[in-house]
Amino acid sequence: MTQAKVNRVTLIVLDSVGIGELPDAAEYGDQGSNTLANVARAVGGLKLPNLGRLGLGNIHPILGVPAVGDPLGAYGKMAEASKGKDTTTGHWEMAGIILERPFPTYPQGFPPEIIAALEKRIGRRVLGNVVASGTQIIEELGQEHMATGYPIVYTSADSVFQVAAHEEIIPVPELYRICEIARQLLDGEHRVGRVIARPFVGQPGSFKRTANRHDYAVPPPTPNILTVLQQAGIKTMGVGKIYDIFAGVGVAESYKTKDNMDGVEQTVNLMKKCPSGLIFANLVEYDSVYGHRNDPSGYARALEDFDRRLPEIMAAMLPEEVLILTADHGCDPTTASTDHSREYVPLLVYGQPVKGGSNLGIRSSFSDVAATLADFFGLSFHVGTSFAEQVLRRGGN
């Protein structure tokens, strides 16, 4: 008998929703990290009935999300084979790119020669050049920035060079130009994963970052699963920061989002109008708004908000569609660190072609997603181990 047919896949990344420390977590200073379980414990239990029915509680004990006897979906968790724990590394690995060497990070700030070269090219000094959270740094330096016109440079535990500027002081196009120059300078040994424009508005004491963020990522190596799909004539659609993460490589259409719920709206709209292809979505607020700010209560609310929308996503699915829910790393808001954590990520797979209750176990790499996508669409791809055979029904039943 033949396997059930798949015409469309919706792949949603719940950014930073990890599910327990990896064996090498201590090398990254992430012992004890478990984003989902620790958030649940911090708030007295999570209310995620829809994710629970898919099998989330069957992957790992989560307070409030019990294991179920007959999950609607296939379930498991994935380890990260690449070195690192950042957004780019996690998403690239899902696309079949495994990094042997992590992108460089700058816990002491960027080297003086990089900053001097940037200042010379843009004709302005810069402020900061420190490790900081985005909201913290604009509160600390925003007033000085407004008085001087100097952009604010900062980084994190990730491989990122971030430039913040008030939209009335440095207009967004000029901020983008500054970031494009920084991207040119940050090459070779200083080839960071992303340069990020971080515009904000408001007055001291009430600054607010805007939706005009723009990421300048290193272009990914090819072939990867996105380019393989595209070359085969299969439509690839990115929702949220997917286009930025892959520097547009392999992403045919891109839909920016304001927040998680806008990301859900955009995803459902695509599901309603595009009969085939890959919809690849990232919901970023778990990471950017709650994880990095050590806000477990906000993190829990955001998870529950998504869970309430999940039936809407499921209802928009076609008979020959598979939904994959996963994450790209952890960002445990209950630990002292405000940075990403080296964790397993959950894996839930659902749809009419999928056998519910299949235990996918512990996958050795996020690249298993890429291998599975290739199998779903009848293509050849040689990185990762496909779980298509484990999840697809026989004969289309």
Number of C-alpha atoms within 10 A of each C-alpha: 7 9 17 18 20 24 16 25 24 25 22 20 23 25 26 33 30 29 29 28 22 23 12 12 18 13 10 13 12 24 18 17 27 28 29 28 22 22 26 22 15 16 16 12 16 20 19 21 18 18 23 22 19 23 32 28 21 22 22 18 15 22 19 18 23 18 18 15 10 13 22 23 26 27 27 22 26 27 21 24 18 19 15 23 26 24 23 24 26 27 22 24 26 26 26 25 24 21 15 10 9 15 21 16 19 20 14 11 18 18 11 10 9 13 18 13 14 22 17 10 13 15 11 14 15 20 20 19 20 17 19 18 16 20 17 11 18 27 16 13 17 28 16 16 21 18 9 14 19 22 27 23 24 24 25 22 18 22 25 24 28 21 26 28 26 27 20 13 18 20 12 20 10 14 24 23 13 20 26 17 16 24 22 11 16 19 12 7 8 17 20 22 28 26 26 26 24 26 25 24 16 14 13 15 11 9 16 16 18 14 13 16 19 19 25 24 21 19 14 19 13 13 16 22 28 28 19 18 24 17 12 12 10 18 20 20 23 26 25 24 22 24 24 22 23 23 17 17 19 23 23 15 13 19 16 21 22 15 16 21 16 15 22 23 16 19 26 20 13 17 24 14 9 13 15 18 21 26 24 23 28 25 26 22 21 28 25 15 17 23 29 22 23 20 18 24 17 19 26 21 16 18 22 18 15 19 17 16 15 16 12 13 19 16 11 16 21 18 14 18 26 26 20 19 19 26 27 31 34 32 33 38 30 21 19 9 18 21 23 28 33 34 33 31 34 27 26 22 26 26 23 22 21 28 19 21 20 20 18 18 13 16 22 15 23 31 31 22 27 26 24 22 28 20 17 23 18 13 14 13 20 13 20 22 17 21 18 18 13 13 26 27 19 15 11 16 11
